[in-house]
Amino acid sequence: MTTPHITADVRRKVSLASAIGNFVEWFDSAAYAVMSATIAALFFPEYDKSAALLATWAIFAGGFIARPLGAAFFGRYGDRLGRNRMLALTILTMSGATFLIGILPTYASWGMAAPILLFLLRCAQGFSTGGEYTGASAFIVEYAPEGRRARFAAAVPVTVGLASVAGSGVGFLLTSTLSAGALESWGWRVPFLLAAPLGLIGLYLRSKVEDTPVFRSLEKHDEVESAPLREAVRRNGRQIATLFGYSITNAIGYYLMSSYMIAYMSEELSYTKSESQITNVVSMLAYSVACLFAARASDRFGRRPMLIVACAGFVLLPLPAFWLMGSGLAGAMIGTSMLAMLVSVIGTSNVPALVEMFPAKVRASGSAIGYTAAYVLFGGTAPFVATGLVSASGSAIAPAFYMIVIAIVSLIVVLTSFKETRNLRLDRVTDTPEPAARA
């Protein structure tokens, strides 16, 4: 099976559509984390401060409950009906759910119905996210030129980082300029209400790009799999398990860095909300810039060496990073940026690898299962577990030990199970390790 020639102009359009669509998706998701402390006070006013924050993170984790359903649904959808159609539906679902959170009445108005509805809308967000990241990864990598897949696909993790920067920037602007009363009255809603116009822009851009040449070739040769989810589990169990095994470190690292640190710095380390927000902006900018360099290294040296470096880094550096966070604002920026750059190393190799690991016919389904399972079990629960560990141990650096243990597991998985994927053909329909054709 061969794929059609792709022009540089088409690739630019694909990059723009993927980048902006992914930005919209993750800005919406970041909005909840940015306003977590305010949401805790508005939706759980009868709890003490720590219990309210735990309840807020529990609802954050609850959004991950729907991710497996979203992964199964959108993975099957993408393998049967196309990557682009799948991504259009994910952005509509995410934007709609996030906008509804922005107009949701609080506990003072609706009582217990308010946190229940918040939980359900978080589930809708999670359902969408279950298909977005791996779907966007497949879409952009299947358009990428040989030998530059990681660099081309860096648009996915970079826009995740920039979305968090934008979300934190909006949060910083709101918390630093509004009074406490204004923030609780209407200010917290602003990031969520932005979902509607941003979602429409992303949907428009994605509608202007054809589906990937790999999927169009599958359709042309009548090789679209009728039951991709079942076939992925039956034939690609090793790849799914391997992807899960190292993605758990990616998941914990990202969500502790992006979602947990804002509340952690203000609640546990006594920084102001504004200081916490600006530190998050700095670390996410470091992440976004580092992704560009890490992606080039991944294309040069391969996915496996970069995954080993990242996992080893998560074994060695969390303790120094957490110590720095407690040493002052400058130290906090350095410590969070250290973790951010480690996440960039693992993330920029994970994006092309999760696509390359699977044959074309089951790619969206197989990658969604392994990657999403890691994020459901470890990413979504990371802020809750970290908060609980600090509370139970009385130690502000307890989350560092959690990261180290998980990273050791992932390092073992990469060393024993991950097979280099950099040179595999993307249009293969079986697990036969065909090398990529060189231009």
N, C-alpha and C positions, 0 to 999 in steps of 0.2 A: 504494500500500500504506500503510495507517495502523496505528499502534500503539495499544494500549489505554491507558486512563487509569491513571496510577500514583499511589497515595496516598503521603503523607509517611511513614506508618508502614512501608509496604513499602520505601521508599527507606532508611529507618533500618536495617531488617533487612539489606538488601543491603550497606549500608556496613559493618555489623558483621561480616557473614559474609566479605566481601571482605577487610576489614582484618585480622581474626584469622587467616584462612586464609593470607593473604600474609605476615603476621608469622611464622607457623610455618615457612613455606617458606624464608624468608630468614634466620631464626634458625639453621635447620639448616645452610644454606650458609655463614653467617658463622662457625660453630663451627670449621670447618677452618682458616680464616685466623687466628682468635684463638689457636689452639694450634700455629701453624706452627713456631715455634722448638723447642718440645718434641717435636713430631712428627718434626722433622728429626733430633734426637738419638736417638730411639727406633727409627726405621725405616731410617735411613741411618748407623749408628754407625761404619762403616769409612771414611767420607769425612771430609775436613777440614771445618771449620765452614762456610766459604763454599760448598763443593761440596754439602754436605748441605742447606743452605738452597736452593740452586739446584735440587737434585733434588726437594725438597718443593714448590717453586713449579712445577716441571715437572709434577708430579702434579696440582697445583691447576689448571694449564692443561689437563692431560689430561682433566679433568672436562668441559671445554668441547668436546672432540672429539665427544661424544655429543649435544651441543645441537642441531646441525642435524637429526639423526635425530628427536630429541624435538620439534623445531619442526615438522617435516614430519608426524610422527605425530599430535601433539596438535592442530596447526592443522587438519588434515583432520578429525580427530575432532570438534573444536569446531564446524566448519562443517557437518558432516553430522549429528551426533547431539546437539549442544547444548553451550553454553558451560559450564553447571553440571556436567554429567557429566565433561567434560574436566578441570575443576578438582578434582573429587573424586579422579580417578585420579592427577593430578600430586601431590597432597598425600600420598596413600598411598605412592607410589613414593619421594618424597623422605624421608619419615619413616622408612620401612623401611630404606633405604640408610644413612641417618645413624645409626640405632640400631645397625646391624651394624658400622659403623666404631667405635662405642663399646665393642663387645665383641671387637674384632679383636685377636688376639695380635700382639706386636711382633716385630722382627727377631731378638731374643734367643731367642724361642720357636720361630718358624717359618722363620727364615732369609729367603731371597729371596721365598718365598711371601707374606710379610707385605706388602712394598711392592707386589707385583703385585696382591694382593687389595684393597689400599687404592686402587690405580689403578682397578680395576674398579668399586668402590663409588662412587668419585668420578664415574665415567662414568654410573652409575645416577642420581646426584644431578643431573648435567648433563642427562641425558635428561629428567628431570622439569622442571628449570628452563627447558628449551627451550620448554615450553608454558605455564608458570605466569605469567610477567610479562605477556606480551601477552594471554593468556587472561583474567587478572584485570582487565586494562585494558579489554578489550572488554566483559566482564561488567558492570563498574561504570559505564562511560561509556554503555552502551546503556540503563541505568536512569536516567541523570542528567537533571535538568531543563535545558531549553534556556537558554543564556546563562550557565550555571553548571557546565558540564561539567568544567572544569579544577579548580574548587574541590571538586566532588563526588569527582572522580577522584584528588584529592590524597591520599586514603587509601592509594593504592598506593605512591607514593614515601615517604610519611610512615612507613608501617609497615615499609618496607625500612630506613629510617633507625633506627626504634625497635628493630627486630630486631638491627641491628648494635650499638646501644647496649646492649641486653640481653646480647648475646653478649660484648661487650667488658667489660660490668659483671661478668658471671660470670667471665670470664678474669681481670679485675683482682682480684676477690675470692679466686680460687683462688691466683693467683701471689703475692698479698700476705700470705696467711694460712698457706699450706702450705709445708712444707720442700721443697727440691729433690727429695729422695727420694720424698716423698708425691705431689708433682706428677707425677713420671715413673711412679710405681707405679700410681696410680688417678685422681689429680685431673684429668688431661687428658681423661679419658673422660666426665666429668660433663656437659659441654654436649651431647655426642652422645647420651647416654642420655636426656636430656630430650625427645628427638625423639618418642618413643612416646606419652607422654601428651598432649603438645602437638598432635601429629598427629591424635589421636582427637578432641580438642576442635574443631579446625578442620574436620574431616570432618563432625562432627555439625552444626555451624552451617551449613555449606554445603548440607547435605541438607535444611535447613528452608526454603530459598528456591527459588522457581520459577525456571525459565530466563528469560532476558531477553525483554521484549516484542517486540524486533526478531526474535529467532530464532523465537519462537512464531508471529509473523505470517508468517515465511517458511514455516513448516510448514503453517499454515492455508491459505495460497495456493499450496501445492505448488511453492514456488520454491527449495527447498533444492538447492544445487548438488551434483551427483553426483561431480564431479572438481574440487573447489575448489583444490587445489594446482596442478594443471595450468592451470586457468583464470586463477589469480592471476598466474602467471609469464607466460602468453600475453597477457593483457589489461592487466596493471597493472605492467609492468616499470619504467616511469618512477617510480612511487610506491615500489616496492621499492628501486630504486637510490638515490632521494633519501633515504629513511628510513635506509638503510645509511650514506650519505655523512655525515649529521650525527650519527648514533648512535655513530659511532666515537669521537667526543669525549666523549659521554655515558659510553660504556663505559670508556675509559681514565681519565677523571676519577673515576668512581665507584670503580673497583677499585684505583686508586692511593691514593685517599683512605681507603677502608674496609679494604682487605685488606693493602696493601703497607706502609702507614705504621707499623703496629705493629712489624714486623720491621725496617723501615728505621731507625726512631728508635733501637731498641736495638742493632742490629748496625752501623749506619753512623755514627750521631751519638752513640753511647755513653750514651744515656739508660738508666735501669733499665727492666726489664720493666713494673714497676708504673707508672712515669711514662709509658711508651708507651701502656699500656692506658687510663690516665685521660685522656690527650690525645685518644685516639681517641673516648672517650665524649663529651668536650666537643665535638669537631668533628661527630660524628654528631647530637648534640642540636642544634647550630647548624643542621645540614642539615635536620633534621625541622621545626624552627620556621620556618626560611626557606621551606620548601615551602609553608606556608600562605599566606604573603604573595605568593610568586611565582605561585601558582595564581590568586589574585585578580587579579594584574596580567595574567596570560595571558588570563583571561576579559574583561578590560577592553580591553586593547590588541591582542590577537590572538597566535596562535602564532608567526608569522613574526618580528615585532619582538623577542619574547623569545628566540627561538633566535639571532637576530643578536647581541643583547646578551650572551648566554652564550658564544657562540663567540668574540666579540671579547674578552671577559673572559679566556678561556683563552689568548688570544694575549698579553695584556698583563700578567697577574698571576702566572703560575707562578714566574718568577724572584724577584720580591719575596717570594712565599710560601715558597719553599725557603730563601731567605736567612734569613728569620725563624725557620724551624725549627731552624737551627743556632745561634741567638743565645741560647738559654736556654729553660727550660720554658714561661714565659709567651709568648715569641715563637713557640714550636712550636704552642701552642694557637691563637694568632692566625693563623699561617700555614696550618695545616690547616683552620681554620674558614673562611678565605677561599676555599680550594678547594671546601670543602663547600657553601658558599652558591652558588658558580657551578654546581655539579652540581645543586643544587635548582632553579635557574632553567631549565636545559636539560631536566631531568627532568620538571618539572611541566607543561611544554608538550609534551614528547614523548609523555606518556601519552595525552592526548586526541587529539593529532595522529595518532599511529600507528593509532588507531581510526577517526578521521574521514577519513583518506586513502583508505580502501578501501570499496568497496561491501559491503553486508551479506552477500551470498552467499559472498564469499571473504575476509572480514575477518580471521578467525582465522589463516587460512593465509598471506595476503599480509603481514600485520604480523609474524607469527612469522619468516618468511623473512628479511626485511630487518633486523629488529632483532636476531635471533639471530646472523646472519652477522657483524654488527658486534661482538657480544660474543664470538663464537668467535675471530675473527681478531685482535681488538685488546683486548677486556676480559680474557679469560682469560690472554693472554700478557703483559699489562701488568706484573704483578709480576716475571715472569721477565726481560722486556726491561729493566725499570728496574734490577734487580739486576745484570744483565750490563753495562749501560751504566756504572754506577758502578764495577764491577770493572775494566772495560776502560779507562776514562778516568781513573780515580783521583779523579774529581770527584764530590762528594756532591750537586751540583745538576744532574747530567746528566739525570735524569728530567724536569726542567723543560723542557729543550729539546725533548724528545720530545713532551711535551704541546703545546708551541707549534706545532710543525710539523703535528701532526694537527689542531689547532684551525683553522689556516689553511685546510686542505683542507675542513673542515666549513663554515667561513664562506663559502667560494666556492660550495659546494653549495647552501647556504640562499639565498644572494643570486641564484643563477642558475636554480635548479630548484624550490625549494619554493614552492607556491602556498597562500595562506591557506586554512585548513580550518575555521575557527571556526564559520562559518554554514552548513556543508553538512548536509544531512539525513542522519541515521544509518540510516534505513530505506530508502534508495535501493538499487536492485539493479543499477544501471549506473553508469558514470562521469559521467553527466550531472550537471553542477554545480547541483543543485536547492538553493535556500536552505532553511535550517531554518525550520520553522513556528514562529511566535511565539505564545505563550499569550495 
